[in-house]
Amino acid sequence: MVRFTHEQMKKMTRRVISESTECQPEFIAYITAMAKSDWDIKQCRREYRDISKCITALKAKGSQKPTLNHLVLRAYNKSK
């Protein structure tokens, strides 16, 4: 069984909580619009556009350049 320290648990929990609400309003609006239109996707174009923008922004935010610390650690690990 794996045991985590208190700090590791805080980091993991914080990450899950912060990521879970990123596009939640757009997702709820999209699902609500689909339910109102009897699950017809063609009638929910505006909501689909909004959630697509949100997801694209999240992907762009996640694909940042590596930090200097990451590059230093990577070079250090390669030298071993």
WOBEL-V130165 format. One record per residue. N is the residue number from 1. RES is the residue in one letter. SS is DSSP state (~ for helix, > for strand, _ for the rest). PSI is psi as a letter, one per 40 degrees, with the letter a starting at -180 (none if undefined). Layout:
n	res	ss	psi
N	RES	SS	PSI
N	RES	SS	PSI
This chain:
n	res	ss	psi
1	M	_	h
2	V	_	h
3	R	_	h
4	F	_	i
5	T	_	i
6	H	~	d
7	E	~	d
8	Q	~	d
9	M	~	d
10	K	~	d
11	K	~	d
12	M	~	d
13	T	~	d
14	R	~	d
15	R	~	d
16	V	~	d
17	I	~	d
18	S	~	d
19	E	~	d
20	S	~	e
21	T	_	e
22	E	_	d
23	C	_	f
24	Q	~	d
25	P	~	d
26	E	~	d
27	F	~	d
28	I	~	d
29	A	~	d
30	Y	~	d
31	I	~	d
32	T	~	d
33	A	~	d
34	M	~	d
35	A	~	d
36	K	~	d
37	S	_	f
38	D	_	f
39	W	_	f
40	D	_	h
41	I	~	d
42	K	~	d
43	Q	~	e
44	C	_	f
45	R	~	d
46	R	~	d
47	E	~	d
48	Y	~	d
49	R	~	d
50	D	~	d
51	I	~	d
52	S	~	d
53	K	~	d
54	C	~	d
55	I	~	d
56	T	~	d
57	A	~	d
58	L	~	d
59	K	~	d
60	A	~	d
61	K	~	d
62	G	~	e
63	S	_	f
64	Q	_	i
65	K	_	i
66	P	_	i
67	T	_	i
68	L	~	d
69	N	~	d
70	H	~	d
71	L	~	d
72	V	~	d
73	L	~	d
74	R	~	d
75	A	~	d
76	Y	~	d
77	N	~	d
78	K	~	d
79	S	~	e
80	K	_	none
